[in-house]
Amino acid sequence: MQHFLWLSSKKMEEENYRRSVSLVFHAFYFLLLLSVSGSVSAYKNYTVGDALGWYDSTEKSGVNYQKWADGKKFSLGDFLIFNTNTNHSVIQTYNSTTYELCDYDDAQDDDIYQWSAADPSNTATQPITVPVPLVKEGTTYFFSGDYDGDQCRSGQHFQINVTHGQGLPESLKSPENQAPAPNSPDVNGEDSVPDTVVPANFDHPDRQKEADAENDSGSLSLHVKSLKLTVYEILFLLGLVNFLT
């Protein structure tokens, strides 16, 4: 009888030990998943207006850029992609008065960034893509300033709030790289506008994502090693306790 009770007690101890080990593994596996999910987050591209592109309501009657922006969370290092044509401009400002007036003629030089070429024409338009990096936290405004603000007043405007997120990637941290690219030089006396207007500081998020992934992989490796070490230590302690008991 005593032998039977001793065997039963021994089996219960072994079962408790196995359960303890299982719980430890499951807990640290969960922590590992959390670590991985936090390490692989990346900067985002947002195509303004989605399939509608960047136009005023006289060309695209269904546009509502503020409604489009309100459903998104923007962070430092993200890019806004404006698909439009040379008859529309992309003006960025941090000045609410400039935005409300739809006019930047009297704005200070450091209040606005003109990301697209000037001198619009509704007779010889060319499609362009204008990538704009988000490099400053807080409220920022966008509008088209062509035709004395008529396009802006016709719905081509919106404001967003930029949060810190992951912070700026290295490629966007240099202050001298935060100015828009110069307009293209004149060719044969006429303004020559490229098919794609790209700021001087543009580093495509896909390439930046690869660079960040390399950094994240190193960080993740350290997390994994640290977690492995902790698991081994706990298992050792559990085994020691079991041995002593």
PENORMO-V173318 format. One line per field, one symbol per residue. phi: phi as a letter, one per 30 degrees, with the letter a starting at -180 (. if undefined). A space follows every 50 residues. Layout:
# PENORMO-V173318
phi->???
This chain:
# PENORMO-V173318
phi->.ddddddddddddddddddddddddddddddddddddddcdbdbcbddih ddicbdddcbdcdaddddddcbccbejdbccccabdcbcbccbccddedd dhbcdcddeddbbccbddhdbccbdbdbbcdbdccbdjdbbbaccdhhid dddcjcaabbcccdhdiddedcddedcccdddddddbhicdccddbcbdd cdbeedddddddddddddddddeddddeddddddddddddddddd
